Amino acid sequence: MRAMIEADKGSARLKALLGAIGVAASSWYHSPAAEPKRPGPAPRPLDEALKATVVEFAKKYPWWGYKRLAIVLRRAGHMVSKKFVHAVFKAEDLMQKRRATAAELHQSAKLFELLPTRPNALWQSDVTYIHIPGHGWWYAVTVIDYYSRYLLACHLTPSYSAPEVSAAIDLAVQEAERLHGKLEQVPFLVTDNGSCFLARYFQKAIKDRFRHVRTRYRTPQQLGLLERFHQTLKREEVYWQLYEHPQDAREKLVAFRDRYNSIRPHWALAPAAGGDVLTPEDVYVKGRAITLPRWQGWAKAAKEKLDESMHQDAQLRQAA
């Protein structure tokens, strides 16, 4: 039958001919007797020197996947594509697999209306727990600039009392003024309702320096930026090692802070001019412009619509 159809192909359209005799076109084209497809070109071998560099960086920064690492490599002067880094990761079995480390097992036991459009307009501060074997629970008081995601302070302390939290705020102010000079405008400082942030000592320490905004009770999502940052802190630092003592933890947290600010590309920091995403240092220190995140644009539009509705209601009440 195949020979007959092949002979008649010149005088009739093949699909019409197949339909007339009740043969599905898909069956015809996928018939074992059909001519086999030619094999595609063999994959090109990976450049060994560049491959070694990718492996070196992957071992140096084991917390990051191939996409982020490709950006880090390019920033370091190595002209590699995301596709090349992906190929190296596959060839060297470097694809990240979720494993619980010993340290992780040890550790495991609506502020849309503010929408800052520049650095030092809105800071957030919070506390996270870190357990140091033989020394008990310690606390990392973190202060982050909302717009740039720049980590201004990460203060490790045995207590999250008001004086210690105030000390972290002082460190953040010192860092901001070191890089930008004296703050021209009073920033918003967003915290939760922890006892240290409600204490008179803390309120006195930040008076005239910040406009203090506290989140609603039992709404941790209003500190979502810091909650997400603490997840990064744990996954890329704390869960990777057991600290020997508090000073060891402090030194390694300093190294993490430098890495987070100056090397680690942040997905939320998309440059306005296009290209690879930026680091917090690019935005906070070097003044690179970024695009407004999509969710912030949506929140801003929602707020404007709400304001318009409230204005119309007020006009109707006045007319009545």
C-alpha positions in Angstrom: 0.0 0.0 0.0 2.8 2.4 0.8 4.3 1.9 -2.6 0.9 2.6 -4.2 0.5 5.8 -2.2 4.1 6.9 -3.0 3.3 6.4 -6.7 0.1 8.5 -6.5 1.6 11.4 -4.5 2.4 13.3 -7.6 -1.2 13.4 -8.8 -2.9 14.1 -5.4 -2.3 15.9 -2.2 -0.9 13.4 0.3 -3.2 14.3 3.2 -6.3 14.1 1.0 -5.1 10.8 -0.4 -4.5 9.4 3.1 -7.9 10.6 4.2 -9.6 9.0 1.3 -8.3 5.6 2.2 -8.7 6.1 6.0 -5.1 6.4 7.1 -4.2 8.9 9.7 -1.5 11.4 8.6 0.2 11.0 12.0 0.5 7.3 11.5 2.0 7.7 8.1 4.6 10.2 9.2 5.6 8.2 12.2 5.6 4.9 10.5 8.8 2.8 11.2 9.2 2.6 7.4 9.5 6.3 7.1 12.9 7.7 6.5 14.8 8.2 9.8 15.6 11.8 10.8 19.2 12.8 10.4 21.0 13.2 13.7 21.7 16.8 14.9 25.2 18.1 15.4 27.1 16.7 18.3 27.3 19.0 21.3 30.4 21.2 21.3 32.9 20.4 24.0 33.0 22.8 26.9 36.0 25.1 27.1 38.1 23.5 29.9 39.6 26.7 31.3 36.3 28.4 31.5 34.7 25.3 32.8 37.2 25.2 35.6 36.5 28.8 36.5 32.7 28.0 36.7 33.4 25.1 39.0 35.7 27.2 41.2 33.0 29.9 41.6 30.3 27.2 42.2 32.4 25.8 45.0 33.1 29.2 46.4 29.4 30.2 46.4 27.6 26.9 46.9 24.3 28.7 47.9 23.5 30.0 44.4 22.1 28.3 41.3 23.5 28.6 37.8 21.5 31.7 36.9 22.8 33.9 39.7 26.3 32.5 39.4 26.4 33.4 35.7 25.8 37.0 36.7 28.5 36.8 39.4 31.0 35.4 36.8 30.2 38.1 34.3 30.6 40.8 37.0 34.0 39.3 37.8 35.1 39.6 34.1 34.4 36.1 32.8 32.3 36.3 29.7 30.0 33.3 30.2 26.4 32.8 29.2 23.7 31.4 31.4 23.5 28.4 29.0 27.2 27.7 29.4 27.0 27.7 33.2 24.0 25.5 33.1 25.9 23.0 30.9 28.8 23.0 33.3 26.4 22.5 36.2 24.9 19.5 34.5 28.2 18.0 33.4 29.8 18.3 36.9 26.6 17.4 38.8 26.5 20.8 40.5 22.7 21.3 40.2 21.4 22.1 43.7 19.7 19.4 45.6 17.8 20.2 48.7 19.7 18.6 51.6 19.3 19.3 55.3 22.8 20.0 56.7 23.7 19.3 60.3 23.7 23.0 61.0 20.2 23.4 59.5 18.9 20.5 61.6 20.5 22.2 64.6 18.9 25.6 63.9 15.6 24.1 63.0 13.9 23.7 66.3 0.7 46.7 54.6 3.1 48.9 54.3 2.4 49.4 50.6 1.5 53.1 51.1 5.1 53.9 51.9 6.6 52.7 48.6 10.1 54.3 48.9 11.5 55.6 45.6 15.1 56.3 46.9 17.6 54.9 49.4 17.2 56.0 53.1 13.5 56.7 52.8 12.3 53.5 54.5 14.3 51.1 56.7 13.1 48.0 58.4 14.5 46.4 61.5 13.8 43.0 63.1 15.4 40.3 65.2 16.1 36.6 64.3 17.4 33.8 66.5 20.7 32.0 66.1 21.8 29.1 68.3 25.5 28.8 69.1 26.4 25.4 70.5 27.7 25.7 74.0 26.6 29.4 74.2 22.8 29.1 73.8 20.6 31.4 71.9 21.9 34.6 70.4 20.1 37.2 68.4 20.9 39.0 65.1 19.3 42.4 65.0 19.1 43.4 61.3 18.5 46.8 59.7 17.9 46.9 55.9 17.2 49.7 53.5 13.9 48.8 51.8 14.5 50.5 48.4 18.0 49.0 47.7 17.8 45.9 49.9 21.2 47.1 51.3 22.0 45.4 54.7 22.9 48.4 56.9 23.6 46.4 60.0 23.6 42.8 61.3 24.3 43.1 65.0 24.9 39.8 66.9 23.9 40.1 70.6 23.1 37.8 73.5 20.0 39.9 74.2 17.4 41.7 72.2 16.8 44.3 74.8 16.1 47.9 73.9 19.7 49.0 74.4 21.0 46.3 72.0 18.4 47.0 69.4 19.2 50.7 69.7 22.9 49.8 69.2 22.0 48.1 65.9 20.1 51.2 64.8 23.2 53.3 65.6 25.4 51.0 63.5 23.0 51.4 60.6 23.0 55.2 60.9 26.9 55.1 61.0 26.9 53.0 57.8 24.4 55.2 56.0 26.3 58.4 56.9 29.6 56.9 56.0 28.3 56.3 52.5 25.9 59.2 52.0 26.8 61.8 54.6 24.4 63.2 57.1 20.9 62.0 56.4 19.0 64.9 54.8 15.5 63.6 55.6 14.2 61.6 58.5 13.6 58.0 57.3 10.7 55.8 58.2 11.7 53.0 60.5 9.4 50.0 60.4 9.4 47.4 63.1 7.0 44.9 64.7 5.6 45.2 68.2 8.3 43.4 70.0 8.9 44.6 73.6 12.4 46.0 72.6 10.8 48.3 70.0 8.0 49.4 72.4 10.4 50.2 75.3 10.8 53.8 76.4 14.6 53.4 76.0 14.2 52.6 72.3 11.6 55.3 71.7 13.9 57.9 73.3 16.9 56.7 71.3 15.2 57.1 67.9 13.2 60.3 68.8 13.8 63.0 66.2 15.9 60.6 64.1 13.2 58.4 62.6 9.4 58.3 62.0 8.6 55.1 63.7 6.0 52.9 62.1 4.9 49.7 63.8 3.1 46.9 62.0 -0.3 45.6 63.0 -0.3 42.9 65.7 0.0 39.3 64.3 0.7 40.4 60.8 4.3 39.4 60.1 3.7 39.7 56.3 4.0 43.5 56.8 7.7 42.9 57.5 7.9 40.6 54.5 11.1 42.0 53.2 13.0 41.2 56.4 11.3 37.9 56.9 12.5 36.9 53.4 15.9 38.3 54.1 16.2 36.2 57.3 15.4 33.2 55.2 18.3 34.1 52.9 20.5 34.7 56.0 19.7 31.2 57.3 19.9 29.3 54.0 23.1 31.0 52.8 25.0 31.4 56.0 23.6 30.0 59.3 22.5 26.6 58.0 25.9 26.0 56.5 28.0 25.8 59.6 28.0 25.4 63.3 29.6 28.4 64.9 32.4 27.7 67.4 31.7 30.7 69.6 30.1 34.2 69.4 33.1 35.9 67.9 33.3 33.2 65.2 29.7 33.9 64.4 30.3 37.7 64.3 33.2 37.3 61.9 31.2 35.1 59.5 28.2 37.3 59.6 30.4 40.2 58.6 31.6 38.2 55.6 28.0 37.3 54.8 27.0 40.9 54.9 29.8 41.9 52.5 28.9 39.1 50.2 25.2 39.9 50.3 25.6 43.6 49.7 28.4 43.6 47.0 28.5 40.2 45.2 25.0 38.6 45.5 22.7 39.7 42.6 19.2 40.5 44.0 16.3 39.5 41.8 14.2 42.5 43.0 16.8 44.9 41.7 16.2 45.0 38.0 18.1 47.9 36.3 16.0 50.6 34.6 18.4 50.4 31.6 18.1 46.7 31.2 20.7 44.0 31.6 21.6 41.7 34.6 20.0 42.3 37.9 22.0 44.4 40.4 23.4 44.0 43.9 22.3 46.1 46.8 25.6 48.0 46.6 25.0 48.9 43.0 21.8 50.7 44.0 22.6 52.0 47.5 26.2 53.0 47.0 26.6 53.5 43.2 23.1 55.0 42.6 22.0 52.7 39.8 18.4 53.2 38.8 16.0 50.3 39.1 12.6 49.5 37.8 9.6 49.6 40.1 8.8 45.9 41.0 5.6 44.7 39.5 3.8 44.1 42.8 4.7 47.6 43.9 3.2 49.1 40.7 0.1 47.1 41.4 0.0 48.3 45.0 0.5 51.9 44.0 -2.3 51.7 41.4 -4.6 50.1 44.0 -3.7 52.9 46.5 -4.4 55.6 44.0 -7.8 54.0 43.1 -8.7 53.8 46.8 -7.7 57.5 47.3 -9.9 58.5 44.4 -12.8 56.6 45.8 -12.4 58.2 49.2 -12.3 61.6 47.6 -15.5 61.0 45.6 -17.2 59.8 48.8 -16.2 62.9 50.6 -17.6 65.1 47.8 -20.9 63.2 47.9 -21.2 63.7 51.7 -20.5 67.4 51.3 -23.1 67.7 48.5 -25.7 66.0 50.7 
